[in-house]
């Protein structure tokens, strides 16, 4: 069934949200519940009952949100929300019967009973406040990566996932990719021996970074609600240098290249090496003015020994920085834009689109299968199926929130003046530089405070 804009209405008795919540919690379809009518009584094996169709809304539909919705099957797009109505126009045209909003709070107030799940694809700085508001209303959430703008916000959404009975998913699609589990099985199966370090590099930033704040006031387009765009960020005048997409390079709105891509690539490393939280983090960068992220940076994450695994150093590179080229790889092969290299006691595993071993004869190793795979590798549909109780979400906040904390500690080190920080994960604080703890969270504008979550 293609994506539609026709809402599926609840039946009498057991509410559709209660049904979907129960299905998502148990991990199985509750076919015997009175809300479900047998398909063979309605339209054969290809028919999906209205109560099986997940009603989805989206906040931030101008960019990646539109892509996420288009990738979903068997959902009804009931509502679309974006602070920039012009930027969102293509999504409005794609789903013309969906109700349109600029303010997510109004959408939740007016249509909350008709929304089962929400896709949050706003700039990083508003992820947490929209996501928590949806979870508090019992809505399942698919939040784009990085999960939050700050370390403290990630901790709060992790606690919220424990408290609220909803299906959660961060939009790091690689967690549903077969390659992630192929790599993990090779690493855990000992194909390259004991791994002591990993290197991750990217071609980001592919947007401006290192620039000064705009100095000339620009006229704001009529169809942008700039106050809503700012959300918890400090008051700043509108400028096209901030929106759309280029917001990633500005510290009030984005998290730079590290926040953008490490949420993807670190998921591979964290899965393969079962990392846990880092002990220390240190970023080194090109010139940084505090307003825009630097043009290039390298971040060193040190992870303590865990279980049978020894200590691991994970190094991140962006802006053209890369690790030394390993022997056995030509310069042309090494010019790939993005990649990960695991260094073990017997050799190396490179993931650069495909999996390659150095030396090559290590490829003959066939590790035991340890993980189930997402059959269609669709991250969005994995979330939809998890809502219906058919499978587990592949990147729930129980995984995504700690991963986001780790990634954003690299940003904290940058903001602290490129200084090494020692991280006490249990208490959520930096122990060696007390002044750096202020970078773990922001002071939001009045009315945009994110409440602390009690896990209950």
N, C-alpha and C positions, 0 to 999 in steps of 0.2 A: 504494500500500500504506500503510495507516495506521500510525502509531507503535505499536509493540508492545513487550512486555517479554520476548519470547522470544529468548534469546541465539542468535546465529548461530555455530556451532562451527567451528573450523578443520578443514580437510581434511589428509590426509597429504601429505607433500612440501613444496611451497612454503607457508609459513605465511601466514595471512590478513593479519597485520599487515605482513609483508614485502611481500606483494602490494599492499596499499593504500598503503604507503609508497612503493613504486616507482611506482605509478600517479600518486600525488600529485606526485612529483618530476618525472616526465616530462611531466605535463600531458595525457596521453592514456590511454585505457582499454586495458589489456593483454589484449585479448580472446583472444589465442592462448595465454596461459598455461594450464597444465594444471589450475589451480584452477577455471577458469571453464567451466561447461557451457553450450552454446548454448541460448538461451531456447526456440527452436522445438522442442527435444528435451524440454522440461520443461513448458511451459505457454503458449506463444504469445508474442506481442509484448508483452503487458502483464505478463508474469511477470518477477520479479527473482530471480536466483539467490541463495541464502543468502550466498555469498561476496561479492556485490555490496552486501549490507546492512551498513551501518556500525554496529558496536556502540558505543553512547554511554553514558557515565556523567555524572553531574552532581554537583558540590560546591557546595552552597548552593541548595537546591531550593525554599525557602519563598517566595521572591519572583520575581525576574526569571528565575532558572534554570528555573522551571516553565514560564514563558512561552516561553523559548528552545526547550525540548524540544518543547512543543506545536506550535511552528512548523516542526518538521523532518519531512520525508517520508523514507520508505525507510530508517529507522534502527530499531535495536532498543535500547530503553532497558534496559541490563543491571544498573545499580547506581545508587543514589541516596544522597547523603550530606548531612547537615546537623547542626550542633551542637545545634539546637533541634528535637527530635523532634515537639513539638506544632505548631510553626510549619510544619513540613514535612509534616504529616499529609495535607493535600489532594493533594500530589504522590504520596505513598505510596498513596493511594486511586486515583489516576489510573493509576498503573503498578504494580499489586499484585504482579506477578511479578518485579519488579526487587529485587535484594538491597539491604537497607537498612544504612546505617552512620552513625555519628556522627563517626568519625575518618577523614579522607581517607587517612592513611598506612596504616591497616589495610586500607582498601578497595584501595589500590594493591598492597599486599603479597599480598592474598588473591585478587584478581580481575584483576591486571594483564594476564595472558595473554588475558583475555576482553574487554578494553576496547581499542577502536581510537582513540576520541576522547573528550575530557573537556570539558564545559562548566564553567567556573569563574565562579560568580555570588555569591561571598561579599562581605562588606564590603571596601572598597578595601585595607585594611591587610594582608589575607591573600592578595590576588591573586597576588603575585609568588612566594611560597613554594610555593603549591599548583601554580601554572603550571609553575615550573621543575622541580618533582618529577615532574610528568607528562611533560614534555619529555625529561627524563633517562631515562625508561623507554620512550621511543619512542612516546608517545601524542600524537596530534594535539590541539591545544588551541584552544578558543573561550573567550576571557577577556573578561568584561564590562569596559566602560569605567568610569573611566579604567583603562588597562592596569595601573598600579601606584599605590601610595601615595606613592612618592618618586621623585625624578629619578634617583637612583643605581639603584634597582630597574628603572626603565625601560631604562636603559643595559644592565643585565645581561640582561634578556629580549631586547633587540635583539641582543646578542652570542650568546645561546643560540639564537636563530632562525638564525644563521649556522652554528652548530656542529651542531645536532641536525636530523636529516632528517625533520622533521614539518611538517604544514600548520598554520599559525597564523592566527588571526583575532581582532581585537578587536571587541567588540560595539557598535560605533557604526554603527547600521543605515543611516544616511544614505550611507555609502560604497557601498551597493548600490542607491541610489535614482537614478532617471533624472534627477531635478532637479539632483543634484550635478554631473553631466556636462553638462547643459544650461547651467548657470551657467558652468562652466569654459570651455565652447566659446564662449560670448558674451564672456567676459572676454579669453580668449586670441585670439579673432578680432577684437578691437578694437571691439566694439559700442559701448562707452562711452569709447573712447580709452585713454590710458595711465592706469592706476589707481595712485593715490598713497596712498590710505587706505581702510580698511574698518572698519566698526563692527558689533559683535555685541551684542545684548541679550537678556535672558531674564526670565521671571517668577519664576525661582528666587531665593531658597530658598522652597520650599513646605513646609518642615519647620522646626522651631525652630532659630534661631541667635542668638548673642549672649547666651546664658544662662550662669549660674554653675553650677559643679559641684553635684550633689546633696549635701545635707548630712545626710540621714537614711538609715541603712542599711536596705535593703529585702530581704525574703526572696527568695532565688533559687528559681524554679520547678524542680521535680525533673528535668524532662526537658531542661534546658539544661546542656551541658558548658561552663561558663564559662571554664575554663582553655583549652580549644580555641578558644573564641570570641576570647579575647584574643590568642592566637598570639604574634606578635612584640611586641605593644603592652605597655606597662608594666603592672604589677599594679594593678588597679582593682577595687573591689567591684562586683558586679552591681547594675544599676539599670534599671528599664524606660525611663528616659530615654535609654538607649544602644541599645536593641534592641526591636523591629525597625525598620528604615527610618530612624528618627531618628538613627541613627549618622552619617549624612552630615554633620550639623552639628557633630560633635565632632572636634577635631584628631587624637586618637589613632587614630581609625578611618576617617574620611572625608576628603574633599578639598574640601568645601564646594560652593557653587554652581558655581564655576569648574571644578573637576574633574568635576562631574557632567555639565554641559551643553556645555562648550567642546570636549570630546572629540568631540561631534557637530558643532557649528557650525564649529569651526576646521578640521575635515576638508574642509568646502566651500571655505574660504578658502585653505587650504594647497594644495589641488588646483588651484584656479583660478589662483592666483598663483605656484605652485611656490616656496613661501616659503623653505625651508631653515631653519636655526636663527636665532633673534633675536640681535641685538647687545646690546640693553639691554631690561630689563623693570622696570616700576615699578607697584606697586599702591598705591592710596589707598583707605582704607576708613573706615567708621564705627568706633565704639569697639571695640577688640579686647582681650579678656582673656587670650588665649593658650590657653584651654581649648575655647571654642566659636568657630566662625567668625563674623565680624561680620555684622550684619544686611544691610549693603549695601557694595558695593565697585566700583571701576573700576580696570582694569589696562591699562597702555600697553605695547605690544610694538613695538619698532623693528627692522625687518628691513633689512639692507643691500641695495644694488643687486645684482642677480644676472643674469648674461647680458645680455639686451637690456632687462630690466626695471629701473626705477629703484628707489630706496628706498621702503619701504611702512611706514606706521604702522597697526597693528591695535589697536583699542580695544575692551575688554570691559566690559559694564555688567551688574550684577545688583542685586537688592533694590529695584527701582524706578527706579534711575538709567537714563537713556537719552540718546542724542545729541540735538542740536537737531533739531526737525522740519524736514524739507526743504520748500522751496516746491513747491506742486503737490499736497500731501497734506493732507487735512483732519485735524482733531484726532481724530475718530472712527477714521479709518483708522490713525492713528499709535498708537492705544491697543492695538494687537495685542500679545499677550504675548511673542512671540519673533520675532526677525528679524535679518537681516543686510543691510547697505547697503554697496555698493562705490562709491567716488567716483572718477570718471575725468575726463579732460580734456574730454570731450564731454558728460558727463552722469552719471547715477547708475543703478545697477541695484539694486533692492530685492528681496530674497527673504523674503517673509512668508507662507509657505504656497504662494503662486504667485510668478511672476517678473513684475516690473513695472519699466518704464523711465521715467525722468524726464530730459528731456521724452519724451512718449509716442511721438513719431515714431521714436525709436531702436528701437522694437520691430520695425520693418520690416526691420532688418538680419537676414540669415540667415547665421550663421557656418558655416564648414566643419565637417564632422563629424570629430572627432579621437579619440573614445573609443568603444569597444564598450560596450554596456549589459548589465546583468544582466537576463535576459528577464523573470523573475517578480518582480524587486526584493526577493527574499527573502534576507536576509543570512545567516540560519542555513543555508538550503539551498545557498547559494553555497559555504559552508564544507564541507558534506557532499559536494557535487559535486566540490570541489577535492580532497577526500580520495580520491575515486574516480578522480581524474585527468581529469575532464571539463571543467574550467575552472579559472582561477586565482582564488585568494581575493582579495576586493576590499579588505580591510583587514589585510594580513599585518603581522607585527611589524616588518618592514623599513620600513613606512609608519607603523604605530601607535606604535612606541617613540619615534622622534624627535618625533612629534606630542605624545605624552604628556609628554616632557621639556619641550617648549615651554610647554604648559598649566601644568604644575606649577611652572615657574619663577615664575609669578604667585603661587603659594602661598608659595614661598620668599621673595619680596619682602615679602609680608605678614608672615611669621614673623620676618623681619629688621628689622621695625619700620617697614614701609611705606617702605623705602628703595629707590632705583634700584640695580639690580645690572647689572654688565657681564659678559656671558657668553662664556667661551672654550669653544665647543662641542667643538673638537678634543680638548682636554684635560679636558673635563668639570669646569670649575671657574669660580668667580666671581673676577674679577681685582681689582675695586676695593674690595671689602669682605671681606677674608679670613675674618673671623669668621662671615660668612653661609654659608660652605661647610658648616658643621655642619648646616645645614637641608636639605642635599641628600640625606641619608640618616639613618636612625634608628639608635639603639643598641638592638638587640633584646634581649628576654629570653633568658636562657641556654637553649639547646636550640632556639631559633627563628631562628638566624642564617641568612641567605641567603648561600650561597657565591658568591664572585666567579667569573665565567664567563670561561674562556679560549676565545676564538673558534677557536683551533687553526689 
